[in-house]
Amino acid sequence: MKFQCDVLVVGGGVAGVPAAVASVRAGADTLLVEKRAFPGGIGVAGLHRTLCGLYPLGGASGPASSESLVNGGLVREICDRLAILSPARRPIRLGKVEVLPYLPDQLRIVYMDLIQAEKRLRVLFGTEIQGARLEAGRIQSVSAGEAGEIHAERVIDCSGDGVIIGCHPSLYDSVPAAERQLAGLVLQFAGMAGTDDVLPIKVPYAIRQGVESGALPSWLRFTTFSPGEGRDEGYCKVSVPSGTTNQEAGQAVSRLHDYLREVLPAFRAARLVNRSPEVLEREGIRLKGGYTLTEADILASRRFPDAVARSAWPIELWDPERGPTYRYPESGGVCDIPLGCLKAAAASNLFCAGRCISATHEALAATRVMGTCMALGEAAGREAGRM
Ligand SMILES: Cc1cc2nc3c(=O)[nH]c(=O)nc-3n(C[C@H](O)[C@H](O)[C@H](O)COP(=O)(O)OP(=O)(O)OC[C@H]3O[C@@H](n4cnc5c(N)ncnc54)[C@H](O)[C@@H]3O)c2cc1C
């Protein structure tokens, strides 16, 4: 089958849905292709519980709210719709940052509502893009395997993994897998014997002892724990090296579960009731764009005349050796993201949004959070949709 459209959005995740909605609202005949059966990507499947990058860092006067969002437009629409579904969930302060707690299933509902409200938006769920053909400085066609071939005037890569930019070395940059930020896996436990404020300290401590004694693989040492909604529920965010296979991660998860049951009374009857379906990468390949956002830009809260979105998160680098480190901008705490970070330098009709934009390894550690990815998606959709 052959598909034709003005704008093809690859990936209906955190960035992809705002991209498709913005594109169709700009008047473009838009096709969104998502390999899963539902929208929302990592924001839904990853079992995350807080939207980061929505509010200014330390600069807001008063508590964060819909009015203090650093990106308006669809980001505000998404937050407002989440607030209708869960009025009691308000922004919370975690140290120097403010985040919005949310339920993954509600983000899925909000994203599905946004899609369904755009009657002219065409969507293919359960369809995996296989690759693309770059010729004469343009993406000429995109392959959806047995589903067919897609010819689009403009393509936006929102796959997170860079499935389109990965089709040609002139389109992307990367660091070796061993130097990439740690990947992760989220585990949800139920049946715990009461969680308390001390458990977020006890769990990582116990895991470090397990690593030191050789009972657990060394890469589990940066695992964190947070209590869940109910008193018998909790979440472990397990860190694994980038490139870890789902099978390797699965084996480590079973060992971790057995170990926690053995050493911590709170986990004695704990059941693993849910986990992110695959290893979640923080960093993969990144677009080679007209401009590459840098660590210096983030730390200086730099302004750009052609800004299309704003980043408001510290450089949260999950280093394979040192674990998470946080570096905060000296002033302001809000950095512009120029259009050049979203537009390919080597393909005139290719855009990128989400966690594979044109940014250095360090700058990506700030821009990859969901609040920013939503705004990047909207910006890419708006630009591609009105060309
Ligand atoms: C362990 C971990 C914890 C995190 N915690 C938080 C947090 O608490 N708060 C926060 O704000 N951010 C957090 N992040 C960051 C954030 O989740 C991601 O960076 C962000 O979701 C990326 O958005 P995206 O749209 O680029 O990718 P995604 O949301 O993953 O969307 C990509 C979409 O593309 C689809 N896709 C991929 N390949 C194809 C293909 N070939 N064909 C068709 N569709 C395809 C996928 O199915 C998916 O739906 C965390 C990241 C990790 C790894």
PDBQT file of the ligand as one rigid body, heavy atoms in Angstrom, charges set to zero:
ROOT
HETATM    1  C1  LIG A 401      14.529   5.537  33.218  1.00  0.00    +0.000 C 
HETATM    2  C2  LIG A 401      13.972   6.849  32.774  1.00  0.00    +0.000 A 
HETATM    3  C3  LIG A 401      13.246   7.623  33.666  1.00  0.00    +0.000 A 
HETATM    4  C4  LIG A 401      12.702   8.844  33.262  1.00  0.00    +0.000 A 
HETATM    5  N1  LIG A 401      11.966   9.553  34.147  1.00  0.00    +0.000 NA
HETATM    6  C5  LIG A 401      11.354  10.694  33.729  1.00  0.00    +0.000 A 
HETATM    7  C6  LIG A 401      10.491  11.407  34.612  1.00  0.00    +0.000 A 
HETATM    8  O1  LIG A 401      10.242  10.979  35.746  1.00  0.00    +0.000 OA
HETATM    9  N2  LIG A 401       9.919  12.574  34.163  1.00  0.00    +0.000 N 
HETATM   10  C7  LIG A 401      10.163  13.075  32.901  1.00  0.00    +0.000 A 
HETATM   11  O2  LIG A 401       9.614  14.136  32.555  1.00  0.00    +0.000 OA
HETATM   12  N3  LIG A 401      10.982  12.411  32.048  1.00  0.00    +0.000 NA
HETATM   13  C8  LIG A 401      11.566  11.234  32.422  1.00  0.00    +0.000 A 
HETATM   14  N4  LIG A 401      12.366  10.534  31.556  1.00  0.00    +0.000 N 
HETATM   15  C9  LIG A 401      12.609  11.088  30.197  1.00  0.00    +0.000 C 
HETATM   16  C10 LIG A 401      11.444  10.863  29.249  1.00  0.00    +0.000 C 
HETATM   17  O3  LIG A 401      10.663   9.763  29.599  1.00  0.00    +0.000 OA
HETATM   18  C11 LIG A 401      11.871  10.659  27.786  1.00  0.00    +0.000 C 
HETATM   19  O4  LIG A 401      13.058  11.302  27.462  1.00  0.00    +0.000 OA
HETATM   20  C12 LIG A 401      10.760  11.190  26.886  1.00  0.00    +0.000 C 
HETATM   21  O5  LIG A 401       9.589  10.466  27.141  1.00  0.00    +0.000 OA
HETATM   22  C13 LIG A 401      11.126  11.063  25.440  1.00  0.00    +0.000 C 
HETATM   23  O6  LIG A 401       9.997  11.422  24.654  1.00  0.00    +0.000 OA
HETATM   24  P1  LIG A 401       9.971  11.009  23.131  1.00  0.00    +0.000 P 
HETATM   25  O7  LIG A 401       8.694  11.500  22.570  1.00  0.00    +0.000 OA
HETATM   26  O8  LIG A 401      11.244  11.405  22.472  1.00  0.00    +0.000 OA
HETATM   27  O9  LIG A 401      10.008   9.401  23.155  1.00  0.00    +0.000 OA
HETATM   28  P2  LIG A 401       8.832   8.396  23.532  1.00  0.00    +0.000 P 
HETATM   29  O10 LIG A 401       7.892   8.964  24.501  1.00  0.00    +0.000 OA
HETATM   30  O11 LIG A 401       9.491   7.104  23.855  1.00  0.00    +0.000 OA
HETATM   31  O12 LIG A 401       8.070   8.236  22.147  1.00  0.00    +0.000 OA
HETATM   32  C14 LIG A 401       8.618   7.552  21.041  1.00  0.00    +0.000 C 
HETATM   33  C15 LIG A 401       7.473   6.861  20.354  1.00  0.00    +0.000 C 
HETATM   34  O13 LIG A 401       7.897   6.359  19.109  1.00  0.00    +0.000 OA
HETATM   35  C16 LIG A 401       7.411   5.046  18.938  1.00  0.00    +0.000 C 
HETATM   36  N5  LIG A 401       8.327   4.377  18.021  1.00  0.00    +0.000 N 
HETATM   37  C17 LIG A 401       9.628   4.070  18.226  1.00  0.00    +0.000 A 
HETATM   38  N6  LIG A 401      10.141   3.468  17.149  1.00  0.00    +0.000 NA
HETATM   39  C18 LIG A 401       9.130   3.400  16.234  1.00  0.00    +0.000 A 
HETATM   40  C19 LIG A 401       9.051   2.866  14.927  1.00  0.00    +0.000 A 
HETATM   41  N7  LIG A 401      10.093   2.276  14.338  1.00  0.00    +0.000 N 
HETATM   42  N8  LIG A 401       7.871   2.956  14.271  1.00  0.00    +0.000 NA
HETATM   43  C20 LIG A 401       6.773   3.538  14.857  1.00  0.00    +0.000 A 
HETATM   44  N9  LIG A 401       6.797   4.047  16.114  1.00  0.00    +0.000 NA
HETATM   45  C21 LIG A 401       7.974   3.982  16.781  1.00  0.00    +0.000 A 
HETATM   46  C22 LIG A 401       7.432   4.462  20.339  1.00  0.00    +0.000 C 
HETATM   47  O14 LIG A 401       6.575   3.352  20.463  1.00  0.00    +0.000 OA
HETATM   48  C23 LIG A 401       6.972   5.649  21.154  1.00  0.00    +0.000 C 
HETATM   49  O15 LIG A 401       5.583   5.713  21.289  1.00  0.00    +0.000 OA
HETATM   50  C24 LIG A 401      12.914   9.313  31.931  1.00  0.00    +0.000 A 
HETATM   51  C25 LIG A 401      13.622   8.521  31.029  1.00  0.00    +0.000 A 
HETATM   52  C26 LIG A 401      14.137   7.299  31.429  1.00  0.00    +0.000 A 
HETATM   53  C27 LIG A 401      14.875   6.475  30.424  1.00  0.00    +0.000 C 
ENDROOT
TORSDOF 0
